[in-house]
Amino acid sequence: MWSARTTNTYYAFLGTAAYFGASLGPLSGGYLIKATDNWRWTQYFSVILIAVVWIFGLGQSETYQREIPRRHAHKQNKSRKEFCQTQDPALSGVTIGEMLKITVLDAFLGPFTDPVVALSTLFLLFNFAVVFQWFISVPAALGTPPPMGPGYTIDQIGLAIGITGMVGATCAALMSITIEQVSLRVFKKKSRTPVSLPIEHRLVPAMIGQFFITTALFWIGATVSPKFSPLAPIVGTAVYIFGNASIIISVIPYLFDAFPPAGTLSALTSAASARILFASAMPMVILYDITALTPLWAFGIFGFISVAMWPIPFLLFRYGPTWRAHSRYTKVITGMDDGMETRGKVPSRDSETTAYKIGAMGA
């Protein structure tokens, strides 16, 4: 739907929307419980929002790129079957066997056989696991009664989570957009024709954001104590969200175009499955870790792990083109605008004639 030249820019809006949703949940939920003294209103409110979004969606036009030309053909009195016979098959698979291979087998093997998928998946699963534990550790820390804690009420806890999430994500989005737009202008000055940035340049916000993650983890671990104001770890959480969102806005768009459509689908499936699996497990153990190790050591361990992650975006930036060119997911893509074959490079999403766009419709 959007140009490949501005992938980080448009995904910054999509990524920020996800963080805003996760932030508004505790924010609205805390006030609803306090106002109604009934937790069920958190579910009622969710149903109301879903209904509003569903009604809004009923009036929207089709966005699935393989379906749009089919509908145009139908308006021209062409049968759907007749049109589908002339349409190129989706590169993400047509038969059940092909789809299972791409979304299950290749996705499972990716982290073990492909360095780009392995490093991206490792980077994302760690950051998702840590960000999900905040939903457990923040209420536990802020809700602890004096003298060991500030004794925040549920609405105050929701406000703390909501504000930190929205502020951190907004700052990350602004940074990512600025970096991409400035980089585009620099590249345009060096080229007389429209150019797309090499996709490795999408990783620049992650290179910056990861240092904020490490800083925030040690910061929070050291300040979750009656000796410090509750605002200290709250601000530290905002710093963490800034770093985390910077990584998400960078790495996922990087995977968008790292491989041809079938490989991209497998890589994204690997990363999504792994990060959700680890993120769902972390809340079950975080309170035990904090209780047994103290916050300083529990978050400090996360901090040391994050230091070990520092080389990942730099390795992808430096060796990514070579790794992708030799990847089992990479195939020669023909039909580019210039008639040349491209291996391991960014296929243009701006031309209707590219093989990538045809494949992306199915992905």
C-alpha positions as CSV (number, residue, x, y, z in Angstrom):
1,M,0.0,0.0,0.0
2,W,2.9,2.3,0.6
3,S,6.3,3.0,-1.0
4,A,9.3,0.9,0.1
5,R,11.2,4.2,0.4
6,T,9.2,5.1,3.5
7,T,8.8,1.7,5.2
8,N,10.1,2.8,8.6
9,T,7.9,6.0,8.4
10,Y,4.6,4.3,7.8
11,Y,5.5,1.4,10.2
12,A,6.3,3.9,12.9
13,F,2.6,4.9,12.8
14,L,1.5,1.2,12.9
15,G,4.0,0.3,15.6
16,T,3.0,3.3,17.7
17,A,-0.6,2.4,17.4
18,A,0.1,-1.0,19.0
19,Y,1.9,0.6,21.9
20,F,-0.9,3.2,22.3
21,G,-3.4,0.3,22.5
22,A,-1.4,-1.5,25.1
23,S,-1.0,1.7,27.1
24,L,-4.7,2.8,26.9
25,G,-5.8,-0.6,28.2
26,P,-4.3,-0.2,31.8
27,L,-5.1,3.5,31.7
28,S,-8.8,3.1,30.9
29,G,-9.1,-0.1,32.9
30,G,-7.7,1.4,36.1
31,Y,-10.2,4.3,36.0
32,L,-13.1,2.0,35.0
33,I,-12.5,-0.3,38.0
34,K,-12.1,2.6,40.4
35,A,-15.3,4.3,39.1
36,T,-17.5,1.2,38.9
37,D,-15.9,-1.0,41.5
38,N,-16.5,-3.8,39.0
39,W,-13.7,-5.4,36.9
40,R,-16.3,-6.6,34.3
41,W,-16.5,-3.1,32.9
42,T,-13.0,-3.5,31.5
43,Q,-14.5,-6.2,29.3
44,Y,-17.7,-4.3,28.5
45,F,-15.6,-1.4,27.4
46,S,-13.4,-3.6,25.1
47,V,-16.6,-5.0,23.5
48,I,-17.9,-1.5,22.9
49,L,-14.6,-0.5,21.2
50,I,-14.6,-3.6,19.1
51,A,-18.1,-2.9,17.9
52,V,-17.2,0.7,17.0
53,V,-14.1,-0.5,15.0
54,W,-16.2,-3.2,13.3
55,I,-18.8,-0.7,12.2
56,F,-16.1,1.6,11.0
57,G,-14.5,-1.2,9.0
58,L,-17.7,-2.1,7.2
59,G,-17.5,1.0,5.1
60,Q,-13.8,0.6,4.1
61,S,-12.7,-0.3,0.6
62,E,-10.8,-3.5,-0.1
63,T,-7.0,-3.4,0.5
64,Y,-6.0,-7.0,-0.3
65,Q,-3.9,-6.5,-3.5
66,R,-4.8,-9.7,-5.1
67,E,-8.5,-9.2,-4.6
68,I,-8.7,-5.6,-6.0
69,P,-8.1,-6.6,-9.6
70,R,-10.5,-9.5,-9.3
71,R,-13.2,-7.1,-8.3
72,H,-12.3,-4.8,-11.2
73,A,-12.6,-7.8,-13.5
74,H,-16.0,-8.7,-12.1
75,K,-17.2,-5.1,-12.8
76,Q,-16.1,-5.7,-16.4
77,N,-18.4,-8.8,-16.6
78,K,-15.4,-11.2,-16.4
79,S,-16.0,-14.4,-14.3
80,R,-13.9,-14.8,-11.2
81,K,-12.7,-18.2,-12.4
82,E,-11.7,-16.8,-15.8
83,F,-9.7,-14.0,-14.2
84,C,-8.0,-16.2,-11.6
85,Q,-6.7,-18.4,-14.4
86,T,-4.8,-15.4,-15.9
87,Q,-3.5,-14.2,-12.5
88,D,-0.1,-15.2,-11.4
89,P,-0.1,-17.7,-8.5
90,A,0.7,-16.2,-5.0
91,L,4.3,-16.8,-4.2
92,S,3.4,-17.5,-0.6
93,G,1.8,-20.7,-1.7
94,V,-1.3,-22.0,-3.4
95,T,-1.9,-25.5,-2.2
96,I,-2.2,-26.6,1.4
97,G,1.1,-28.4,1.2
98,E,2.9,-25.3,-0.1
99,M,1.4,-23.1,2.6
100,L,2.3,-25.6,5.3
101,K,5.9,-25.7,4.1
102,I,6.2,-21.9,4.1
103,T,4.3,-21.1,7.3
104,V,5.3,-24.1,9.4
105,L,8.3,-26.1,8.1
106,D,10.4,-23.2,6.7
107,A,9.4,-20.9,9.6
108,F,10.5,-23.6,12.1
109,L,13.9,-24.2,10.4
110,G,14.6,-20.5,9.8
111,P,16.1,-19.7,13.3
112,F,18.4,-22.7,13.0
113,T,19.5,-22.4,9.4
114,D,19.5,-18.7,8.4
115,P,21.6,-16.1,10.3
116,V,19.3,-13.1,9.4
117,V,16.3,-14.9,10.7
118,A,18.1,-16.3,13.7
119,L,19.5,-12.9,14.9
120,S,16.3,-11.0,14.1
121,T,14.2,-13.6,16.0
122,L,16.6,-13.6,19.0
123,F,16.6,-9.8,19.1
124,L,12.8,-9.5,19.0
125,L,12.0,-12.3,21.4
126,F,14.2,-10.9,24.1
127,N,12.8,-7.4,23.8
128,F,9.2,-8.6,23.7
129,A,9.7,-10.9,26.7
130,V,11.0,-7.9,28.7
131,V,8.3,-5.5,27.6
132,F,5.6,-7.9,28.6
133,Q,6.9,-8.4,32.1
134,W,6.2,-4.7,32.8
135,F,2.5,-5.5,32.9
136,I,3.2,-7.7,36.0
137,S,6.2,-6.0,37.6
138,V,5.0,-2.4,37.5
139,P,1.7,-3.0,39.3
140,A,3.5,-5.2,41.8
141,A,6.1,-2.6,42.5
142,L,3.9,0.5,42.5
143,G,1.0,-1.2,44.4
144,T,3.2,-2.4,47.3
145,P,2.0,-0.5,50.4
146,P,4.3,1.7,52.5
147,P,7.0,1.6,53.8
148,M,8.3,-0.9,51.1
149,G,6.4,0.8,48.2
150,P,4.4,3.9,47.2
151,G,1.0,2.2,47.6
152,Y,-0.4,3.5,44.3
153,T,-4.1,2.8,43.6
154,I,-5.1,0.9,40.6
155,D,-6.0,4.0,38.6
156,Q,-2.6,5.6,39.4
157,I,-0.8,2.4,38.3
158,G,-2.8,2.5,35.1
159,L,-1.9,6.1,34.5
160,A,1.8,5.3,35.1
161,I,1.8,2.5,32.6
162,G,-0.3,4.4,30.1
163,I,1.7,7.6,30.1
164,T,5.1,5.9,29.9
165,G,4.1,3.7,27.1
166,M,2.6,6.4,24.9
167,V,5.5,8.9,25.6
168,G,8.2,6.3,24.9
169,A,6.5,5.0,21.7
170,T,5.9,8.5,20.4
171,C,9.5,9.5,20.9
172,A,10.7,6.3,19.1
173,A,8.4,6.9,16.2
174,L,9.6,10.5,15.8
175,M,13.2,9.4,15.9
176,S,12.7,6.7,13.3
177,I,10.8,8.9,10.9
178,T,13.4,11.7,11.2
179,I,16.3,9.2,10.5
180,E,14.6,7.8,7.5
181,Q,13.5,11.2,6.0
182,V,17.0,12.7,6.5
183,S,18.7,9.6,5.0
184,L,16.4,9.8,2.0
185,R,17.3,13.4,1.4
186,V,21.0,12.6,1.6
187,F,20.7,9.7,-0.8
188,K,18.6,11.8,-3.2
189,K,21.3,14.4,-3.4
190,K,23.8,11.7,-4.5
191,S,21.4,10.2,-7.2
192,R,19.5,11.9,-10.0
193,T,16.8,9.3,-10.0
194,P,14.4,8.2,-7.2
195,V,16.1,5.7,-4.9
196,S,15.2,3.4,-2.1
197,L,17.5,3.2,0.9
198,P,19.2,-0.2,1.3
199,I,17.0,-2.1,3.7
200,E,19.9,-2.4,6.2
201,H,19.5,1.4,6.8
202,R,16.1,0.6,8.4
203,L,18.1,-0.9,11.3
204,V,19.6,2.5,12.4
205,P,16.9,3.3,15.0
206,A,17.5,-0.2,16.5
207,M,21.2,0.6,16.8
208,I,20.4,3.6,18.9
209,G,17.4,2.3,20.8
210,Q,19.2,-0.8,22.2
211,F,21.5,1.4,24.3
212,F,18.5,3.0,25.9
213,I,17.1,-0.5,26.8
214,T,20.3,-1.4,28.7
215,T,20.3,2.0,30.4
216,A,16.7,1.7,31.4
217,L,17.0,-1.8,32.8
218,F,19.9,-0.9,35.1
219,W,18.2,2.4,36.0
220,I,14.9,0.6,37.0
221,G,16.7,-2.1,38.9
222,A,18.6,0.4,41.0
223,T,15.6,2.7,41.7
224,V,12.8,0.3,42.6
225,S,13.4,1.0,46.3
226,P,11.8,3.0,49.1
227,K,14.9,5.2,49.0
228,F,13.9,6.6,45.6
229,S,10.8,8.4,44.4
230,P,8.4,6.2,42.4
231,L,8.9,8.6,39.5
232,A,12.4,7.3,39.0
233,P,11.5,3.8,37.8
234,I,8.4,5.2,36.0
235,V,10.6,7.5,33.9
236,G,13.0,4.6,33.4
237,T,10.1,2.5,32.0
238,A,9.4,5.2,29.5
239,V,13.1,5.1,28.5
240,Y,12.8,1.3,28.0
241,I,9.7,1.7,25.9
242,F,11.5,4.2,23.7
243,G,14.3,1.7,23.1
244,N,12.0,-1.2,22.6
245,A,9.7,0.6,20.1
246,S,12.8,1.8,18.2
247,I,13.8,-1.9,17.7
248,I,10.3,-3.0,16.7
249,I,10.0,-0.2,14.2
250,S,13.3,-1.2,12.7
251,V,13.6,-4.9,12.7
252,I,10.2,-5.9,11.5
253,P,10.3,-3.5,8.5
254,Y,13.7,-4.9,7.8
255,L,12.3,-8.4,7.6
256,F,9.5,-7.1,5.2
257,D,12.0,-7.0,2.3
258,A,14.8,-9.2,3.5
259,F,13.7,-12.0,1.2
260,P,11.2,-12.7,-1.6
261,P,7.6,-13.0,-0.5
262,A,7.6,-16.7,0.5
263,G,10.8,-16.3,2.5
264,T,9.6,-13.1,4.1
265,L,6.4,-14.8,5.3
266,S,8.5,-17.6,6.8
267,A,10.9,-15.2,8.5
268,L,8.1,-13.1,9.9
269,T,6.3,-16.2,11.1
270,S,9.4,-17.4,12.9
271,A,10.0,-14.0,14.6
272,A,6.3,-13.6,15.6
273,S,5.9,-17.1,17.0
274,A,9.1,-17.0,19.0
275,R,8.6,-13.5,20.5
276,I,5.0,-14.3,21.5
277,L,6.0,-17.6,23.0
278,F,8.7,-16.0,25.2
279,A,6.6,-12.9,26.0
280,S,3.8,-15.1,27.3
281,A,6.1,-17.1,29.5
282,M,7.9,-14.1,31.1
283,P,4.9,-12.8,33.2
284,M,4.7,-16.2,34.8
285,V,8.2,-16.1,36.3
286,I,9.0,-12.4,36.7
287,L,7.6,-12.0,40.2
288,Y,9.5,-15.1,41.4
289,D,12.7,-13.7,39.9
290,I,12.2,-10.3,41.5
291,T,11.4,-11.8,44.9
292,A,14.3,-14.3,44.9
293,L,17.0,-12.1,43.3
294,T,15.8,-8.5,44.3
295,P,14.9,-6.0,41.6
296,L,18.5,-4.9,41.2
297,W,19.7,-8.3,40.2
298,A,16.5,-9.4,38.3
299,F,16.6,-6.3,36.0
300,G,20.4,-6.3,36.1
301,I,20.4,-9.8,34.5
302,F,18.1,-8.5,31.8
303,G,20.5,-5.5,31.4
304,F,23.5,-7.8,30.9
305,I,21.6,-9.9,28.4
306,S,20.8,-6.7,26.5
307,V,24.5,-5.9,26.3
308,A,25.1,-9.2,24.6
309,M,22.5,-8.2,22.0
310,W,24.3,-5.0,21.1
311,P,26.2,-6.5,18.1
312,I,23.0,-7.9,16.4
313,P,21.8,-4.8,14.4
314,F,25.4,-3.9,13.5
315,L,26.0,-7.5,12.3
316,L,22.8,-7.4,10.2
317,F,23.8,-4.0,8.8
318,R,27.3,-5.1,7.9
319,Y,26.7,-8.7,6.7
320,G,23.0,-8.7,6.0
321,P,23.3,-8.3,2.2
322,T,25.7,-11.2,1.9
323,W,23.7,-13.5,4.2
324,R,20.5,-12.7,2.4
325,A,22.1,-13.3,-1.0
326,H,23.1,-16.8,0.1
327,S,20.0,-17.6,2.1
328,R,17.8,-20.6,1.4
329,Y,14.9,-18.1,1.4
330,T,16.3,-16.0,-1.4
331,K,15.5,-16.7,-5.0
332,V,16.3,-14.8,-8.2
333,I,13.5,-12.3,-8.8
334,T,12.9,-11.4,-12.4
335,G,10.7,-8.9,-14.1
336,M,12.2,-5.9,-12.3
337,D,11.7,-2.5,-14.0
338,D,15.2,-2.5,-15.4
339,G,14.9,-6.1,-16.7
340,M,17.8,-7.2,-14.5
341,E,17.8,-10.1,-12.1
342,T,18.2,-9.2,-8.4
343,R,19.4,-11.5,-5.7
344,G,19.2,-10.5,-2.1
345,K,18.3,-6.8,-2.8
346,V,15.3,-4.7,-2.0
347,P,12.6,-5.5,-4.6
348,S,10.7,-2.4,-5.6
349,R,7.2,-2.1,-4.3
350,D,6.5,1.0,-6.4
351,S,6.0,-0.7,-9.7
352,E,2.9,-2.7,-10.7
353,T,5.1,-4.8,-13.0
354,T,7.6,-6.2,-10.5
355,A,7.4,-9.9,-9.5
356,Y,7.8,-8.8,-5.9
357,K,4.5,-6.9,-6.0
358,I,2.7,-9.9,-7.4
359,G,4.1,-12.1,-4.7
360,A,3.4,-9.6,-2.0
361,M,-0.2,-9.7,-2.9
362,G,-0.3,-13.3,-1.7
363,A,1.9,-12.8,1.3
